Amino acid sequence: MDLSLSTRTVGDRTVVEVGGEIDVYTAPKLREQLVELVNDGNHHLVVDMERVDFLDSTGLGVLVGGLKRVRAQEGSLRLVCNQERILKIFRITGLTKVFPIHESVDEAIAATD
């Protein structure tokens, strides 16, 4: 399966909608998108993973790299994920302590954490 990416701006947040699989083959596409957004001055990102079917360690690495990149710019990166099988990956790896994870895009945009 391929990876689909689209972005939109809501207030001072940039929402990155991700669909499909984030794995060793598709993760570079997501990394490129995140790097480009931060380089263009978008430092408050919401990554909407509601349509993600699969996430592997390479994908996790890209998300952690994106988080480091926005934090270096005093920014934030919030995740939207409500699928148990994807949430389980974040729990097992301890990344629920690293990423703010929200149930919906609206909740992530409204959050001030």
C-alpha positions in Angstrom: 0.0 0.0 0.0 1.1 3.5 -0.7 1.3 6.6 1.5 -1.0 9.6 1.0 -0.2 13.0 2.4 -2.0 16.2 2.4 -1.7 19.4 4.4 -3.9 22.2 5.4 -3.6 25.2 7.8 -6.0 25.8 10.7 -5.1 29.0 12.5 -1.4 28.7 13.5 -1.4 24.9 13.1 -0.5 22.9 10.0 -2.4 19.6 9.8 -0.7 16.8 7.9 -3.2 14.1 7.0 -1.5 10.8 6.5 -3.1 7.7 5.1 -1.9 4.2 4.2 1.3 2.6 5.5 4.2 4.4 7.2 7.0 1.9 6.7 10.6 1.6 5.6 9.5 2.3 1.9 7.1 5.2 2.5 8.6 6.9 5.6 11.1 9.0 3.6 8.1 10.7 1.9 6.7 11.6 5.3 10.1 12.8 6.5 10.5 15.0 3.4 7.1 16.5 4.0 7.8 17.3 7.6 11.3 18.8 6.9 9.8 20.9 4.1 7.0 22.2 6.4 9.4 23.2 9.2 11.8 24.8 6.7 8.9 26.8 5.4 8.2 28.2 8.9 5.4 25.8 10.0 6.5 25.0 13.5 3.2 23.8 15.0 2.2 20.5 13.4 -0.7 18.2 13.9 -0.1 14.8 12.2 -3.5 13.2 11.6 -3.0 9.4 11.6 -6.6 8.4 11.6 -6.2 6.8 8.1 -2.9 5.1 8.8 -3.2 1.3 8.4 0.4 0.3 9.4 3.3 1.9 11.3 6.7 0.4 11.7 9.9 1.5 13.6 11.1 3.6 10.6 7.8 5.5 10.7 8.2 6.1 14.5 11.7 7.4 13.8 10.4 9.9 11.3 7.8 11.2 13.8 10.5 11.5 16.5 12.7 13.3 14.1 9.9 15.7 13.2 9.3 16.3 16.9 12.9 17.2 17.5 12.9 19.5 14.4 9.8 21.5 15.6 11.0 21.7 19.2 14.3 23.2 18.0 12.1 26.0 16.6 10.1 26.3 19.8 7.3 24.5 18.0 5.1 21.5 18.7 4.0 18.2 17.0 0.8 16.6 18.1 -0.6 13.3 16.9 -4.2 12.4 16.1 -4.7 8.7 16.5 -7.7 6.7 17.7 -6.9 3.2 16.3 -6.0 0.8 19.1 -3.5 -1.1 17.0 -1.5 2.0 16.2 -1.9 3.4 19.8 -0.5 0.1 21.1 2.8 0.7 19.2 3.1 4.1 21.0 2.4 2.5 24.4 4.8 -0.4 23.9 7.6 2.0 22.9 6.9 4.5 25.6 6.3 7.2 23.1 3.0 8.1 24.7 5.1 10.0 27.1 6.9 11.9 24.3 4.0 12.7 22.0 0.7 14.4 22.8 -1.8 12.0 21.3 -5.4 13.2 20.7 -8.6 11.6 19.6 -9.4 14.2 16.9 -7.9 17.0 14.9 -10.2 19.5 16.6 -9.0 18.3 20.0 -5.3 18.5 18.9 -5.7 22.0 17.5 -7.5 23.2 20.7 -4.9 21.7 23.0 -2.3 23.9 24.7 -0.1 21.2 26.2 
